């Protein structure tokens, strides 16, 4: 059973694992199957769910909302995260010429209202700015956040894929702290462990959310020299720690980081979700953790 953890000093409680719904439109589930899947991972203790307005070409939030409407009381058992600021060129927005970012007040408010409608809820637990917008006016975003909170539409705010300096910039304009930074962490890409991102979060006792822990499947099937090296050492560690699969070793590797990341699970198969839950019992030694580091980097430590 997964426990709850406070993700920031003044932040909400999240489950230690987060169920990601960015591929929901690919799972080919009926509304009742979606609801049953949601209830199954809630039973495992995974109560936090991760969305974004753009997932599935702006369809995943709606699919989730359809399931939630079948049993509205389930809303009280979960924490819903969603994101905004990416503008995609899709049939829904035929006038857009390129994909771009937009953190204007108008866009954030419009995106939140659309997400509330699609998700079939009255309040978002945590809203994240999805990607760093070079044109972000921190004062405008802060004023927008304040308005959304006062209107009861969003409880908490955070960011995704932000650098430490941009995190600090936005935080400097806010009365309340940002509660997380959702960043990519996996054995093929863990730059955030070296560029100050995780250091900053650890310093402020804010837990990051880790997306793409399995590197989009590249760890399992990638043919780059890096992927082959990392896959080999993960197979060795699987045998050493008694794991069922290398993805369990990966989740343990991500969770070993002292900033205490919350891994996001991307699978729509409850067996894979259960395997991630079982991985919570795996504890790598420091040497085992660095064996993955060495194979990923292709050289020993300095």
N, C-alpha and C positions, 0 to 999 in steps of 0.2 A: 504494500500500500504506500503510495506516494504521500509525502508530508507537504504541508504548506510552509512557505517561507516569506518573510517580509523582504521585498526586493530593494527597498531604500528606507532610510531613517524615517521619512514621512510618507512612505509609499504604501501601496496595498499589499495584501498577501496573495501570492501566486503559488500554484503547485510547482514542485521542483522540476517537473517535466512539463512541457507545453505541447499541446496538440496543434500542429499547423494544418491549415485548411487551404493552402495555396493551390493544391491540385484537386480540390473537391470536384470540379467540373469534369475531371478525367475518370473519376471513380465509377461512373455510371450506376449510381445508387438511386433508388426511388426515395421519395420524402420519408417514408417510414423506415427504410434502411439507414438513411442518414441519421434519423433520430435515434435508432437503436445503437448505431455506432457511437454517437455522442454519449448515450447513457452507459455504454460499456466502458468507455475510457473514464467516465466520471466514477464508476464503481472501482476502478483501479486507483483512484485518487488524483487523476489528471483532470483538473477542473478549469485550467486556464487554456483558452483557445486563441489562436493567432490568425488574423485576417488582414487584408488590405483591400481598398476599394477596387484596385485594378486586377486582382487575382481572377483568373479565368476569363479575361476580357470583360471585367466588371460583372461577372455572373456568380462567383463563389459566395459572396455575401448573400445574394438573393436565394441561392440554393440552401444555404444554412438557415436563413430566416424562414423558408418554407417548412423545414423540419421542426424548427423551434415552435412554429405556430400550431403544430399538432399537439404539443403539450407545453403550454406557456410557463407552467410552474418550474420547468427545468432551468429557465433563465436565472432563477434564484440560486442555483447550484454552481454557476460558472462565472468566470471572469473573462470578459471579451476585450481583446485588443484589436484595433484596426489602425490603418495607416492612410495617409493622404499626401499629395503633392506631385505625384507622377501623372502626367497627362499623356495617355496613349492614343495613337491613331487607330481607331476602331470604327466599325460601322455605326456605333452608337454616337460617335463624334466625327461626322464626315467632313467637317470644315478644318480639322487640324491637319497641318502639313507635315509636322515632324513631332516625334516624342520629345517632351520637354518637362521641366519642373515648374511648379507654381506654388509659392507660399504666400500669395496675396490673401488678404482678409476675405475677399469675395470667394476665392476658390476654396479655402479651408472650410468656411461656413457651408458652402454649397456641398462639398464633399461629405462633411459630417451629416448634414441633413439627408443626403442620399444614402449614406451608410445606415443611419437609423431606420430609414424606410425599408431598405433591402433586408437588414437583419431582423426586422420586426421587433425592435426594442425601443425603449425611451431614453436610455442613457448608455454611453460607452464607458467602460471602466478605465481604459487607457488609450489615448490617441497618440500615435507616433508620426512625426514628420519622416516620410519614408526615405528620401534621399536628400543629400545636401544640395540646396538651391543656391547657386552663386549670387542670385539676385535677392536672397532673403533679407528682408528688413526686420531685424530682431525686435524693434519696438512694435512694428505692426503685428508680428506673430504673437508677441506677448499680450498685446491688447486683445487680439482675437481669442487667445486662450482664456483670458480673464472673462470675456463675454460668454464663451461657451460654458465655462464653469458656473458662472452666475445664472445662466439659463437652465442649468441642470442637465445639460446634454453630454458633458464629459466630466469624469471625476478626476482623472490624473493625466499628465502629459509626459511624453518622452520623445526620443529620437531614434533613428535607425541609420546606420552607416555614417555617423558623424565623426569627424576628427576631434581630438581633444580641444583644439582652439575654437572650433565652431560650436561645440558643446558649451564651452565656457561663455562664448559670446551670447548665445541664447539664454543661458542661465542667468547672466548678469542683468537681464531685463525682467526676469520673472520674480514674483513674490514668493512662489512655492517652488520647491526643487523638482527638476526633471527626475523621473523615477527609473529610467533605464536607457541604455543605448543598445539596440539590437544590431549585432554585427556578425560577419561570417567568421566561424571558427571551425576548422577541421584539420586533419593531419597534412593536407596538401596546401592549405592556406591559413596561416595563423599570424599574419603580419600584425594584427592588433595586439599581439602579445609583446611586440618589440617596438611599436611606434608610439607608445605612451597611452594608447586608448584604454587598455585594461588597467594600467597603473593608475590612471586618473579615476576610474570607477572604483578600484579597490581603495584608493585614498579617501573617497567620499562615501564608502560603504554602500555603493550602488551595484546591484548585480546585473551583469549584462545578460541579454538573451542571445543564444547562439543559433544562427541560421545556417543551413546547408552543412550540418555536421558530417554528413556522408559524402560531401563534395559532389552532389548531384549524380552520384553513382560512379564517378570516375575512380574512386578507390577500389571498387569491385571489378571494373572492366576496362579502366583506362590503360593505354599501352605506352604512355610516356615512361621514360626511365625512372622518374620520380614515383609515379603511381605503382610501378612494378616493385620498386624497392620497399615502399611503404606497405604494400599489400603483403609482401613476404614477411616483414617483421610483425605485422598485425596477426598473421597466421601463427607465427611462433608464440606470440603473447597469448593468443586464444588458448593454445594448449597449456601454457604455463599457469594461467589463472582459472582454467576450467570453464571458459565461456562457451556458449552455444554457437556463436558466430562472431565475425570480426566487427560487426556493427556495435556489439556490446562492448568490445574493447575500445572502440572509438568514443562511445558515450562516456566511458570511464576516463578516457584520456582528456576529453574536454572538461569534465567535471573536476579533474585534478587541479586545474588552474585556480590560484588563490582568490581570484575575483568572484569565484563561485557562479559560473555561468549556468543559466537555465537552458538546457538543450531543447530545441524545437524538433518534434518528430513529424516527418512529412508523409508517412505511410497511411493509407486508408484501410489497411488490413489489421484487425485487432491482434492477430498473432504477433505481428511485428511491433505493435505498441506494447504488448505484454513482454516481449523480449527486451525492450528498452527499460521497462520497469524492473525486470530481473537484473539488468546491468547495474542498478543502483547498489547492489551488494558487492560489486567488483571494485577493489582498491589496488591500483598500480603502485609499485614502488617508484621512487624517484629515478632509479636507474632504468626501469622499464619505460617510464615516461620519456626519458631522454633518448632511449633507443629509437623511438619513433621520430623524435626531433632530428637525430643524426641522419636517419634514412631519408627524411623529407628534404633536409638541407643538402644532402649529398656530401657532407664532410663532418668531421668531429667538432666538438665544442672548442672555442678559442683556447 
